[in-house]
Amino acid sequence: MKTLHNSDVSGAHENVGDLSVFGNGDMFQLLCKASSKKEGWMKSTKAMEVAGVGCVVQVTTQQGDNIAEALTFVPGVQIVEDVNKGRKLAGIKPYSDTDFEALDAPL
């Protein structure tokens, strides 16, 4: 039986005895997830932030052994904490000329 309720790598290590991870297993951060072990389904939305540019967003739906995924890039957003101590996407503050003044300063 698949474990449907994992939300990060540390939790997955506790629930999946033979889990093997290479690199940063938490690079994609969970935004939201719903699942039913009894009914055998799971839906999740995860995002990977590209600092200052936007986020790659992955949506996964699993029903029994069938899995569907979609991946897209959302420009101009970042991952922030939401009111439920979870995460959500929010707009990035637009850059102004003063943000780059330090780059123009002589060394």
Sequence and secondary structure as in RCSB ss.txt:
>XXXX:A:sequence
MKTLHNSDVSGAHENVGDLSVFGNGDMFQLLCKASSKKEGWMKSTKAMEVAGVGCVVQVTTQQGDNIAEALTFVP
GVQIVEDVNKGRKLAGIKPYSDTDFEALDAPL
>XXXX:A:secstr
       SHHHHHHH TT    S TTSSEEEEEEEETTTTEEEEEEEEEETTTEEEEEEEEEETTEEEEEEEEEE
TEEEEE TTSSEEEEE     GGGGHHHHS  
